[in-house]
Amino acid sequence: MATGISRVWAPLAAVLLALLLTACGDKEPEQRKAFIDFLQNTVMRSGEHLPALSEDQKQKLGNYVGDYAIIYGFSQQVNKAVDDGLKPVADQLTAIRVPQDYLTRRDALRQASGSLNVLSQQIQSAKSQADSSKAALKQPDDLKQVYDAVYNKVVTQPAGSLTPLLPALQSLSQDVLQAGDYLQQQGAAVTFNNNGVQFATRDQATQYNTIMSNLAAKAPALSQAQTTVQGGFQ
């Protein structure tokens, strides 16, 4: 008798399981639609600071939470590079207006620029990781088109800007520090007046002018850093 009942209920259990699987599968189009809407109407309008997902949003996006994590994680790295690296250095460099500032702001600039090389390596590593994760995604065509556009805005463009900018800003900072160190080494042989600088010998002035010439050639890095700090990647 028990065996007979098992045979009756076994097909019914299979039917229920199939219905359950079908119901679960039906959530994907809804999740995809919610993710596309989120990318277009939230992420693309969020500027450089992407929003973290709420628990309700995670439920609505389902498995696409992982897709968002790729771009969100990289965005966090970019924000760190800008806030902890670019901005402090750009602020110090911008504050240098007269020759004496090279001397007085030397220590603060040296401290601020110390992390630029590390941040440059971190951005490159984060970009490689994001690219690998994106390559492994299997997205429907309608989502892929939107996601690719977002990925370009959030990952590709910032990485393309920061990867060369961070070392360039580091090089500029080193030249500015060299100017400050040189002025400090001259001691009483250098005087500051009328927002200018005077040296005791022509050789001293020639060496200083050479440093200034090298520095001026790298100055565009500061302009680009200022633009990036204000929220623009070029």
HUHUSUL-V470634 format. One record per backbone hydrogen bond with DSSP energy under -1.0 kcal/mol. CO is the residue of the C=O (numbers start at 1). NH is the residue of the N-H. E is the energy in kcal/mol with one decimal. If there is no record, write none. Layout:
CO_NH_E, CO_NH_E
This chain:
1_5_-2.0, 2_6_-1.9, 3_7_-1.8, 4_8_-1.6, 5_9_-2.3, 6_10_-2.0, 9_13_-2.5, 10_14_-1.9, 11_15_-2.2, 12_16_-2.4, 13_17_-2.4, 14_18_-2.3, 15_19_-2.4, 16_20_-2.3, 17_21_-2.5, 18_22_-2.3, 19_23_-2.4, 20_24_-2.2, 21_25_-2.5, 22_26_-1.7, 24_27_-1.5, 25_28_-1.3, 27_31_-2.8, 28_32_-3.0, 29_33_-2.3, 30_34_-2.2, 31_35_-2.3, 32_36_-2.7, 33_37_-2.3, 34_38_-2.1, 35_39_-2.6, 36_40_-2.5, 37_41_-2.7, 38_42_-1.6, 38_43_-2.2, 39_44_-2.2, 43_46_-1.6, 54_58_-2.3, 55_59_-1.8, 56_60_-1.9, 57_61_-2.5, 58_62_-1.7, 61_64_-2.1, 62_65_-1.6, 63_66_-1.2, 64_68_-1.9, 65_69_-2.0, 68_72_-2.7, 69_73_-2.4, 70_74_-1.5, 71_75_-2.2, 72_76_-1.8, 73_77_-1.4, 74_78_-2.2, 75_79_-2.5, 76_80_-2.0, 77_81_-2.2, 78_82_-2.4, 79_83_-3.0, 80_84_-2.8, 81_85_-1.1, 81_86_-2.3, 82_87_-3.1, 85_89_-1.3, 86_90_-3.1, 87_91_-2.7, 88_92_-1.9, 89_93_-2.7, 90_94_-2.5, 91_95_-1.4, 93_96_-1.3, 98_101_-1.9, 99_102_-1.3, 100_104_-2.4, 101_105_-2.3, 105_109_-2.2, 106_110_-2.3, 107_111_-2.0, 108_112_-2.2, 109_113_-2.5, 113_116_-1.2, 115_119_-2.5, 116_120_-2.1, 117_121_-1.7, 118_122_-2.2, 119_123_-2.4, 120_124_-1.9, 121_125_-2.2, 122_126_-2.7, 123_127_-2.4, 124_128_-2.0, 125_129_-2.2, 126_130_-2.5, 127_131_-2.6, 128_132_-2.0, 129_133_-2.3, 130_134_-2.6, 131_135_-2.2, 132_136_-1.0, 134_137_-1.5, 140_144_-2.8, 141_145_-2.0, 142_146_-1.0, 143_147_-3.2, 144_148_-2.7, 145_149_-1.3, 146_150_-2.1, 147_151_-3.0, 148_152_-2.1, 149_153_-1.7, 150_154_-2.9, 151_155_-2.6, 151_156_-1.9, 152_157_-2.8, 155_159_-2.2, 156_160_-2.5, 157_161_-1.5, 158_162_-3.2, 159_163_-2.4, 161_165_-1.4, 162_166_-2.5, 164_168_-1.6, 165_169_-2.9, 166_170_-1.9, 167_171_-2.3, 168_172_-2.2, 169_173_-2.4, 170_174_-2.0, 171_175_-1.7, 172_176_-2.2, 173_177_-2.7, 174_178_-2.1, 175_179_-1.9, 176_180_-2.1, 177_181_-2.9, 178_182_-2.5, 179_183_-2.2, 180_184_-2.1, 181_185_-2.2, 182_186_-1.2, 186_189_-2.3, 187_190_-1.2, 189_200_-1.2, 191_198_-2.6, 193_196_-1.7, 196_193_-1.1, 198_191_-2.3, 201_205_-1.6, 202_206_-2.5, 203_207_-2.3, 204_208_-2.2, 205_209_-2.5, 206_210_-1.9, 207_211_-1.9, 208_212_-2.3, 209_213_-2.2, 210_214_-2.2, 211_215_-2.2, 212_216_-2.5, 213_217_-1.5, 215_218_-1.1, 218_221_-1.7, 219_222_-1.7, 219_223_-1.1, 220_224_-2.2, 221_225_-2.1, 222_226_-2.4, 223_227_-1.9, 224_228_-2.3, 225_229_-2.5, 226_230_-1.5, 227_232_-1.9, 228_231_-1.7
